[in-house]
Amino acid sequence: MLGGMQHWPLRIMRLLDHAEREHGRREIVSRYAAGNTERTNWRGIARDARRLARALERLGIRKGDRVGTLAMNHGRHLVAWYGTIGMGGILHTINPRLFEDQLAYIANHAEDRVLFYDQAFAPLVERMKSKWTTIEHYICFDPADGSGPSTGLGTGFEELIGVESDDYRWVEGDEREPAMLCYTSGTTGNPKGVLYEHRSTVLHAMMEISTDCLDLSARSVALPIVPMFHAAAWGLPFAAPIVGIKLVFSADYTPSVMCDLMRSEGVTHSAGVPTVWLALMQYVDGTGSDLAPLKVVTIGGSAAPRAMIQFFVDRGIRVGHAWGMTEMSPIGTVGAPPADWDLFSREQQIDYIARQGRVPFGVELRIVDDVGAVLPRDGITSGRLQARGPWIIERYFKDESGPAAEPDGWFDTGDVAVLHPDGTMQITDRAKDVIKSGGEWISSIELENAAVGCPGVAEAAAVGVHHPKWDERPLLLVVRKPGAEVTPQAILTHLSQHVARWWLPDEVLFVDSLPHTATGKLLKTALREEYKNYKLASAA
Ligand code: AMP
């Protein structure tokens, strides 16, 4: 027997319809790579998405076909998202920072038929064209002359949609139909595709606006620094229409550009990985710039170091420390003040934010040991972190090897974590990055975070290096801040105030830079490879 209420499929286009109807005049501002700014609003995005949907049908694209984008954040990219999904296509955002053989693999694996791209990536598109076997149409978002084709690589965006009317009705269907495809930025092996559904995306978006998550409302002005190709810009482009947020996009990541844009557009909310915040912090420190009226920053993708949390808290900005994965749409946990927040000392508040937050309704977490036995949520025991819920992966796209999750939904995240009695989760490592010393685990993340709190340290990476007695011991690689003269001894002294003695790195090495993945995380696989034969003096 069914209940007596209406069946209203949770389809993504209802988000845009709502924004057009209820918040039509709320602006979408884009600063393009060439330095020009374009202003539209939710009504304009919806109108152009309908024109784009018609144009895709004219090109012969049909329901279920994949449409790729290789682009930074801007309003035209948003139009391509909604236009593609609105005509029943599957939007495939491609990360332009991937290696070329990975770029070839994922577009071919996805069987993309169309590619929308930024002019800035035209040379890359030119090089890749002969390797991409399924793309039939190339459309440049921002051709150099402002409209028409510029590179011989196909049509320009305005030219494509300009000839279309906006008389279009979105393709309807089941709420569990696919809408978007994102590939993981896997550091080993081929990237894997995660196929988001209409329903999973709408549920995730409805959760995301809530106060204890990203705290978004009709008064918010959000600048997603996280790129639209990184786990759907953490879902912000889908959450924004629910409450009619003003969105500000920048294709230029220069800290001065970002800061100016934040001030001139009145940005209240922003989200990004620690690496970009680090650059912004250095700029603000160096120039004495002001971030007002910024109120909430969401930091995720890698652990937010304490020093970063302090930087924002000192300026009266709330930090939402978020953890998630492409496989989780991506939000798994976000830190928000608990009931007794006002009783916390400042240090306790920072400690709380330094953990990765709590689950929203819709995510369940547990930790298990190596044989799968469930471990206690005691704030001490660490184990492999598993998650389940309606926006968490069941199986990878076209993966013949079977489901990615267990039959009862538990998906092994590959992270190692502690669950605290107050509901907070604390990532201690990636399962493969953990340093195994004398049968015990040392958290590389905690060492790194403690190290970046030491004056003069810009960035740090801890890797396990072979040791004849202990199996592995930590080696700390450090990038100094420009002009800083910090010594290994100073770093070890600083670390000894934050971690157990036996966790202290056996050696500290200074390096000019550290390798990062295409989504800004430390590339530990490359570091482990580089230092695999490193001889620690302590091992002699
Ligand atoms: P991606 O799918 O590229 O977003 O990568 C997901 C992985 O990033 C997770 O499995 C974690 O290992 C890592 N990660 C994401 N957020 C955090 C965080 N706040 N702290 C530590 N690691 C994180």
Residues whose N, C-alpha, C, O or C-beta is under 5 A from the ligand:
A	BS01	AMP	S185 I299 G300 G301 S302 A303 A304 A322 W323 G324 M325 T326 E327 Q356 T413 D415 I427 R430 T519
